[in-house]
């Protein structure tokens, strides 16, 4: 639920759209990491830094309340929660 005080309807809509775009970007990062199985491959495909990829995954995990990936010596593997997405 969004609580926005003292904002115009136009400003409120802009803020909601911005939040939705951020959320969509987190899911995009999740998809690319899941598809490639690697943070390094994902950073190249997304044209962002590896810390930005890691931070996006962590943000999404915090929003959803669970781990989505397990880091292994071979890369990133989806957890059972991650597979449900």
WOHU-V88833 format. One record per run of one state. SS is the DSSP state (H for helix, E for strand, C for the rest). FROM is the first residue (numbers start at 1). TO is the last residue. If there is no record, write none. Layout:
# WOHU-V88833
SS,FROM,TO
SS,FROM,TO
This chain:
# WOHU-V88833
C,1,8
H,9,36
C,37,38
H,39,46
C,47,49
H,50,64
C,65,68
E,69,72
C,73,74
E,75,78
C,79,79
H,80,84
C,85,85
